[in-house]
Amino acid sequence: MRQSKKEKACEHPEKLKGKPGECTPEQVRVCHGDDKKHPCVTKR
């Protein structure tokens, strides 16, 4: 199944505890460092 262009796969699915949009700021920091935005979530 193909993903739509608006959806983006999680870069670290092994660390994902829910949906990427539900990640806490701490979890984003663990997975992506000091990124201000969560790269696994795209705006629709």
C-alpha positions, 0 to 999 in steps of 0.5 A: 500500500502506498502512502499519500504525499501528505503522510510521512513514515516515522523515521524511528518506528522502533521508538514510536509509542503511538502516532507520530503526532502524539509524541511528547517534546521529550520523545521528539528530542530523544528521536531527533535531537534538538529539532524544533519541529517533529520531522515525522509529522506533516501538516495537512 
